[in-house]
């Protein structure tokens, strides 16, 4: 119940913050110049001049981004963004948005980069640049433990209500790999979890690490023994404004060094443990 109420609070907080993010925030968006008038080739110089890197994220995706016990947004993606900001010699500012608003906010110049388990799909690459990939996800189905013997195959979910986060890769996975299920697109993973626990959904499609995290925090849930496939373009990367020039080059260098030093693995381990602690 404590975890359940905590999720309700997180959903309410995210909704409020998302609404606030639509207004002008001089502190958080000082370096996020409107892309319709700015030359993105100079994006790196703009960020350094402002002294701020504005990261957009949707903090309902543990261990990649989530609120810690103090309400601060932390996670694998935040650690990556901090490494980028440190290399650029600027401060990191985190703007909280719903997942489906991240790329529009990037295009509108409200944020400099988006990190939220964003996959560099061919469609998204039409409107944004992407860094070197830093994590390759798997796709899982989460169900109530009481239904573990009922939902054992793709066919067993025919006609059932299956949730996926709106605008996410998982939404496309559910649509293409569970074609006879009834897809329910939901903006927030936390809201989707509540609906699954209350019986409003029969199952939900989630990224593997996130699915395992939610199951670890909720004893009444389990990852279904149903295989889903992952496509080559589902790897996570930093999303940047189109034609970001030197900014993309610098971020790629940071990502490649983090991978070489096995720091991404460290971020995964650290934040998985932290998200479990935050849920207690």
Legacy VTK file of the C-alpha trace (Angstrom):
# vtk DataFile Version 3.0
C-alpha trace
ASCII
DATASET POLYDATA
POINTS 280 float
0.000 0.000 0.000
2.896 2.329 0.808
4.386 1.718 -2.633
0.973 2.109 -4.284
0.326 5.480 -2.602
3.835 6.565 -3.481
3.101 5.902 -7.133
-0.132 7.884 -6.924
1.817 10.812 -5.494
4.435 10.474 -8.243
1.735 10.541 -10.934
0.191 13.662 -9.464
3.563 15.345 -9.194
4.458 14.460 -12.789
1.133 15.830 -14.054
1.657 19.110 -12.207
5.248 19.463 -13.349
4.328 18.649 -16.944
1.727 21.403 -16.883
4.237 23.848 -15.414
6.755 22.932 -18.087
4.528 24.450 -20.755
5.097 27.915 -19.317
8.264 29.961 -19.821
10.946 28.970 -17.340
13.875 31.346 -17.617
16.053 29.337 -15.273
15.521 25.892 -16.771
15.366 26.816 -20.441
17.939 29.618 -20.711
20.103 27.607 -23.108
17.265 25.922 -25.001
16.979 28.424 -27.840
13.989 28.110 -30.164
15.053 25.804 -33.006
12.850 27.562 -35.535
15.117 30.628 -35.424
18.433 29.329 -34.051
21.237 27.744 -36.034
21.732 24.351 -34.425
25.290 24.218 -35.746
25.997 26.693 -32.926
24.043 24.722 -30.318
27.150 23.741 -28.384
28.321 27.343 -28.198
24.865 28.454 -27.045
24.861 25.926 -24.216
28.340 26.879 -23.072
27.474 30.568 -23.174
24.346 29.980 -21.067
26.259 27.699 -18.700
23.316 25.285 -18.591
22.407 22.013 -20.312
18.634 21.473 -20.170
17.684 17.794 -20.133
14.099 16.758 -20.748
12.906 13.488 -19.229
9.854 11.567 -18.051
10.703 10.363 -14.521
8.465 7.288 -14.382
10.941 4.867 -15.934
13.100 3.335 -13.170
16.013 2.688 -13.156
16.551 5.125 -16.063
14.747 8.090 -14.461
12.709 8.237 -11.275
12.262 10.368 -8.138
14.477 9.393 -5.211
13.439 9.504 -1.546
13.935 13.284 -1.547
11.896 13.821 -4.699
14.927 14.592 -6.864
15.021 13.046 -10.335
17.837 10.498 -10.568
18.648 7.474 -12.713
20.871 6.071 -15.439
19.938 8.807 -17.900
20.535 11.546 -15.325
24.006 10.134 -14.623
24.740 10.174 -18.363
23.501 13.761 -18.679
25.621 14.791 -15.694
28.681 13.284 -17.372
27.911 15.274 -20.529
27.371 18.503 -18.570
30.628 17.991 -16.686
32.531 17.492 -19.935
30.982 20.655 -21.387
31.723 22.607 -18.204
28.095 23.572 -17.588
25.347 22.941 -15.037
22.651 20.319 -15.650
18.993 21.307 -15.345
16.281 18.635 -15.531
12.863 19.449 -16.991
10.106 16.914 -16.335
7.685 16.201 -19.174
5.399 13.405 -20.285
7.207 11.023 -22.631
5.140 11.936 -25.688
6.027 15.627 -25.203
9.794 15.129 -25.169
10.571 15.303 -28.875
8.072 18.130 -29.562
9.707 20.090 -26.715
13.122 19.370 -28.242
11.950 20.660 -31.621
10.422 23.745 -30.011
13.693 24.597 -28.256
12.361 24.141 -24.714
15.064 21.575 -23.936
18.575 20.936 -25.256
18.560 17.134 -25.077
16.082 14.380 -24.252
17.084 11.334 -22.211
14.275 9.030 -21.173
14.965 5.653 -22.695
14.434 7.193 -26.141
15.021 4.788 -29.022
16.577 6.164 -32.195
13.968 4.834 -34.599
13.992 5.707 -38.289
10.840 7.776 -37.839
12.285 9.799 -34.944
15.498 10.428 -36.852
13.483 12.475 -39.328
12.962 15.184 -36.711
15.897 14.748 -34.307
19.554 13.786 -34.151
20.663 10.924 -31.911
23.901 10.122 -30.149
25.793 6.868 -30.198
23.452 4.274 -28.567
24.228 3.522 -24.933
21.772 0.734 -23.991
19.972 -2.033 -25.876
16.641 -2.909 -24.229
14.550 -6.036 -24.185
10.741 -6.095 -24.266
8.680 -7.787 -21.551
5.043 -8.238 -20.563
4.040 -7.615 -16.954
0.890 -9.235 -15.542
-0.678 -9.930 -12.174
0.931 -12.962 -10.539
-2.525 -14.524 -10.145
-2.738 -14.713 -13.955
0.665 -16.321 -14.509
-0.913 -19.623 -15.588
-3.473 -17.886 -17.788
-1.312 -15.551 -19.879
1.409 -17.820 -21.236
1.466 -16.960 -24.940
0.737 -14.156 -27.369
-2.549 -15.844 -28.274
-3.634 -15.928 -24.643
-3.794 -12.120 -24.712
-6.177 -11.991 -27.670
-9.001 -9.603 -26.839
-7.329 -8.556 -23.575
-6.499 -4.988 -22.584
-2.744 -4.469 -22.901
-1.193 -1.177 -21.832
1.861 0.596 -23.235
3.298 4.052 -22.681
2.036 6.539 -25.236
4.657 7.469 -27.826
7.070 4.743 -26.704
8.671 1.852 -28.540
6.591 -0.467 -26.356
3.433 1.002 -27.874
4.617 -0.142 -31.297
5.740 -3.516 -29.925
2.306 -4.154 -28.433
0.573 -3.111 -31.629
2.710 -5.247 -33.939
3.408 -8.311 -31.786
0.077 -8.535 -29.955
-2.190 -7.690 -32.920
-5.342 -9.263 -31.480
-5.027 -7.626 -28.075
-6.775 -4.351 -27.272
-4.016 -1.746 -27.010
-4.445 0.953 -24.374
-1.955 3.839 -24.742
-1.237 5.584 -21.449
1.053 8.644 -20.972
2.567 7.518 -17.662
4.053 4.168 -16.657
2.954 4.836 -13.084
-0.657 5.317 -14.186
-0.429 2.159 -16.287
0.839 0.215 -13.280
-2.085 1.381 -11.168
-4.540 0.282 -13.853
-2.912 -3.149 -14.055
-3.077 -3.615 -10.293
-6.714 -2.483 -10.162
-7.816 -4.752 -13.017
-8.274 -2.021 -15.610
-5.565 -3.674 -17.690
-4.775 -7.340 -18.175
-1.115 -6.790 -19.042
1.400 -4.096 -19.921
4.400 -4.059 -22.249
7.550 -2.547 -20.734
11.280 -2.363 -21.338
12.962 -5.346 -19.674
14.969 -3.561 -16.962
11.982 -1.379 -16.090
9.669 -4.405 -16.003
11.994 -6.244 -13.621
12.188 -3.134 -11.452
8.410 -2.794 -11.174
8.003 -6.502 -10.430
10.671 -6.339 -7.728
8.719 -3.546 -6.049
5.295 -5.192 -6.356
4.920 -8.734 -5.037
1.583 -9.204 -6.816
3.146 -8.768 -10.274
5.287 -11.015 -12.454
6.977 -10.911 -15.853
4.931 -13.148 -18.137
6.584 -16.128 -19.800
5.877 -14.694 -23.249
8.643 -13.927 -25.731
8.705 -10.582 -27.531
11.366 -9.608 -30.042
13.493 -6.453 -30.124
14.361 -4.553 -33.288
17.779 -3.145 -34.154
16.565 0.464 -33.877
15.287 0.128 -30.300
18.605 0.981 -28.612
18.483 4.044 -26.341
20.347 7.206 -27.332
20.458 10.894 -26.445
18.016 12.853 -28.609
19.221 16.245 -29.852
17.819 18.967 -32.118
18.235 18.212 -35.807
21.622 19.264 -37.220
23.209 19.777 -33.807
26.712 19.698 -35.246
29.455 19.971 -32.604
27.050 19.187 -29.764
26.393 15.715 -31.168
30.131 15.184 -31.667
30.884 16.062 -28.036
28.050 13.928 -26.658
29.132 10.966 -28.784
32.627 11.238 -27.295
31.220 11.173 -23.766
28.940 8.195 -24.477
31.740 6.219 -26.114
34.056 6.882 -23.164
31.371 5.869 -20.650
30.861 2.615 -22.544
34.616 1.957 -22.793
35.046 2.565 -19.051
32.011 0.362 -18.294
30.406 3.303 -16.508
27.018 2.589 -18.087
27.040 -0.833 -16.398
27.876 0.886 -13.110
25.012 3.344 -13.616
22.604 0.443 -14.243
23.647 -1.412 -11.087
23.662 1.694 -8.882
20.289 3.015 -10.015
18.564 -0.372 -9.925
19.533 -0.643 -6.263
18.565 2.985 -5.602
15.145 2.628 -7.183
14.468 -0.428 -5.034
15.457 1.524 -1.920
13.309 4.505 -2.930
10.262 2.242 -3.178
10.644 0.815 0.356
LINES 1 281
280 0 1 2 3 4 5 6 7 8 9 10 11 12 13 14 15 16 17 18 19 20 21 22 23 24 25 26 27 28 29 30 31 32 33 34 35 36 37 38 39 40 41 42 43 44 45 46 47 48 49 50 51 52 53 54 55 56 57 58 59 60 61 62 63 64 65 66 67 68 69 70 71 72 73 74 75 76 77 78 79 80 81 82 83 84 85 86 87 88 89 90 91 92 93 94 95 96 97 98 99 100 101 102 103 104 105 106 107 108 109 110 111 112 113 114 115 116 117 118 119 120 121 122 123 124 125 126 127 128 129 130 131 132 133 134 135 136 137 138 139 140 141 142 143 144 145 146 147 148 149 150 151 152 153 154 155 156 157 158 159 160 161 162 163 164 165 166 167 168 169 170 171 172 173 174 175 176 177 178 179 180 181 182 183 184 185 186 187 188 189 190 191 192 193 194 195 196 197 198 199 200 201 202 203 204 205 206 207 208 209 210 211 212 213 214 215 216 217 218 219 220 221 222 223 224 225 226 227 228 229 230 231 232 233 234 235 236 237 238 239 240 241 242 243 244 245 246 247 248 249 250 251 252 253 254 255 256 257 258 259 260 261 262 263 264 265 266 267 268 269 270 271 272 273 274 275 276 277 278 279
